[in-house]
Amino acid sequence: MDLTKSLCCHRLCFTNTPSCPHCGNAFQPGALKAKAVAEDKAFEMKARVLFLAAFLALPAALLLVHSQGYLHGTP
């Protein structure tokens, strides 16, 4: 069972519930599951971009340090 935020009151509820346990509004069948899948994809994309940025920042920093001559002892 997955948890996601309700479409109406934005409180946590399970994706397989027919209605919100907090406010009682009924959901379209599969609406919460589709929302949970979309949120997971968005999170994965953000995580990949963040990892790629960190992965590329290290070689860029090393290249900058090397081009400035700090590794060879010449300022």
C-alpha positions as CSV (number, residue, x, y, z in Angstrom):
1,M,0.0,0.0,0.0
2,D,1.3,3.4,-1.0
3,L,0.7,6.7,0.8
4,T,0.0,9.9,-1.0
5,K,-1.7,13.2,-0.3
6,S,-5.5,13.4,-0.7
7,L,-6.7,15.4,-3.7
8,C,-9.1,17.5,-1.6
9,C,-7.6,18.2,1.8
10,H,-3.9,17.2,1.1
11,R,-3.6,15.0,4.1
12,L,-2.0,11.5,3.8
13,C,-4.1,8.6,2.8
14,F,-3.7,5.2,1.2
15,T,-3.9,5.0,-2.6
16,N,-6.5,2.3,-2.6
17,T,-9.1,4.1,-0.4
18,P,-12.4,4.9,-2.2
19,S,-12.8,8.2,-0.2
20,C,-10.7,10.5,2.0
21,P,-10.7,9.3,5.6
22,H,-10.3,12.9,6.8
23,C,-12.8,14.9,4.8
24,G,-14.9,12.1,3.3
25,N,-14.7,13.2,-0.4
26,A,-14.9,10.3,-2.9
27,F,-12.1,9.7,-5.3
28,Q,-12.2,8.6,-9.0
29,P,-11.0,5.0,-9.2
30,G,-7.2,5.0,-9.7
31,A,-6.9,8.8,-9.2
32,L,-4.7,8.5,-6.1
33,K,-2.6,5.7,-7.6
34,A,-1.9,7.9,-10.7
35,K,-1.0,10.8,-8.5
36,A,1.4,8.7,-6.4
37,V,3.0,7.4,-9.6
38,A,3.4,10.9,-11.0
39,E,4.9,12.1,-7.7
40,D,7.4,9.2,-7.7
41,K,8.5,10.0,-11.2
42,A,9.0,13.7,-10.4
43,F,11.0,12.7,-7.3
44,E,13.2,10.3,-9.3
45,M,13.9,13.0,-11.9
46,K,14.9,15.5,-9.3
47,A,17.2,13.0,-7.6
48,R,18.8,12.2,-10.9
49,V,19.4,15.8,-11.8
50,L,20.8,16.5,-8.3
51,F,23.2,13.5,-8.6
52,L,24.3,14.5,-12.0
53,A,25.0,18.0,-10.9
54,A,27.1,16.8,-8.0
55,F,28.8,14.2,-10.2
56,L,29.8,16.9,-12.7
57,A,30.7,19.5,-10.2
58,L,33.7,17.5,-8.8
59,P,35.5,17.2,-12.2
60,A,34.8,20.8,-12.9
61,A,36.2,21.9,-9.6
62,L,39.3,19.7,-10.1
63,L,39.8,21.1,-13.6
64,L,39.6,24.6,-12.2
65,V,42.1,23.9,-9.5
66,H,44.4,22.2,-12.0
67,S,44.1,25.1,-14.5
68,Q,45.0,27.6,-11.8
69,G,48.2,25.7,-11.0
70,Y,47.5,25.0,-7.4
71,L,48.3,21.3,-7.7
72,H,51.8,22.0,-9.1
73,G,52.7,24.6,-6.5
74,T,52.9,27.4,-9.0
75,P,50.5,30.3,-8.3
